[in-house]
Amino acid sequence: MRPRSRHLAGLVLAAALLVGAAAAIASTGSLTYQGCIANAGIDDCREPRHNSFGNNVGIAPSPDGSSVYVAAFEGTVTRLQRRSGGSLAYRGCFADEGRHGCKDILHDSIDSATGLAVSPDGASVYVTSGQHTNAVTRFKRDSTGRLRYRGCTANGGAHAGTRGCANPRRNSLDSNEAVAISPNGSSVYVVSSDSDSITRFNRKANGGLVYRGCIANRGAHGCVKPKHDSLGGAFDVAVSPDGASVYVASLDGDSITRFNRAPDGSLAYNDCVANAGAHGCRKPDHDSLGGADAIAISPDGVSVYVASLRGGAITRFTRLPGGLLEPGGCFADGGAHDCRSAKKGSLHAADGIAVSADGRSLYTSAMTGPTVNGGAGAITWFDRHLDGSLGFRGCFADAGKYGCNEPRLDSLGSPESIAVGPNGASVYVGSFGRTFSIFGRAGGPLKDRAQGAR
């Protein structure tokens, strides 16, 4: 297994918690620290009813914004309910073997959880798991946000319980890292770092998954062989808002790969961009894709952004008609790779990226520090302009490190995941250090703005 960046009574966040330290710039997209939840109340955060947080590698708000789900590598899924004013109430958890007092599931299929996604209709939640679980787990979600376990798919039909998980035709689910769902909800895509693959499922009306094949480097596992072997360590996946393209960021391939998506959800490998033109891919303007591990697409579909772990960078691409990517510049610590400097040292080991629903802001999480897991971390905020270009606006880091703003509580130790609520009012951060942090976001309508540098 490869080294991995991710492994590497009725709680309510009270109103007092919502009056945290303000960001220096009170404009659209600016952040205000609102507090945190953490196992055993560490770092003076609020203590949940169950200690179900851990290495919080996945965050997914529901489409209606009423629920936020958190996946931890230790094998848990936690549900939080968003209340008026943005506070969060802890509403329970699932865990393999019922650990931490959480609900048990029929199959122990969420151990080594790595990511999760909520379907566009809000009716299903899917969780991916890495080694040695190698599973995709499905939950049914009701109108209140409650989850009910509905089954799993795993290499070899493995895992405990009265019966095993569903067995895919090909063992293409080795060390699953992330999951994405098409805008129409008909397709689910899973990328796997040890399989160097992307796997496609059809999603049935009830949320059930039907395995429909895979694409993998060298045609491994009996999957389709791509034109270029650019899927090494496939680590994140995103579907364009028009449903026509699927993009994969690959940690070992230092690359982003593009697939054309047909109306039935099937994929056709198209091309790739990789540092130094590796794998026969196109070469970017800057070799800023080292350890590409997170990807986000703007709501208007015209920009694709990649966070790079080893590169300590955010790379921008302009998405042309048909899905082709045109390099559009980058930000990196210290201006590395001839990128624009991020001004602060807040992008080292970048591992998470999210664009706000209004398209005006981009946020990144980075593990930073002299080490990766467990090091001091940072959250960076960029303005996003109408052409997709970015302007650095600031950052948060524990104890004000790197010259960033200091949150009221030191809850940003090695952040692993970041998400923006669908109404644009909140930004959520999951950390390696068993903490979950909440920021308020200033919002406003998208309007014409001066264009920034790349």
Secondary structure, DSSP 4 states (H G I P E B T S, - for coil): ----TTT----B--GGGGS-PBPS--STT-EEEEEEEEGGGGGGPBPPSS---SSEEEEEE-TTSSEEEEEETTTEEEEEEE-GGG-EEEEEEEEGGGGGGPBP-SS---TTEEEEEE-TTSSEEEEEE-TTT-EEEEEEE-TTS-EEEEEEEEGGG--SSSS--B--SS---TTEEEEEE-TTSSEEEEEETTTTEEEEEEEPTTS-EEEEEEEEGGGGGGPBPPSS---TTEEEEEE-TTSSEEEEEETTTTEEEEEEE-TTS-EEEEEEEEGGGGGGPBPPSS---TTEEEEEE-TTSSEEEEEETTTTEEEEEEE-TTS-EEEEEEEEGGGGGGPEE-SSS--TTEEEEEE-TTSSEEEEEE--SSSSTTSB-EEEEEEE-TTS-EEEEEEEEGGGGGGPBPPSS---BSEEEEEE-TTSSEEEEEETTSEEEEEEE-------------
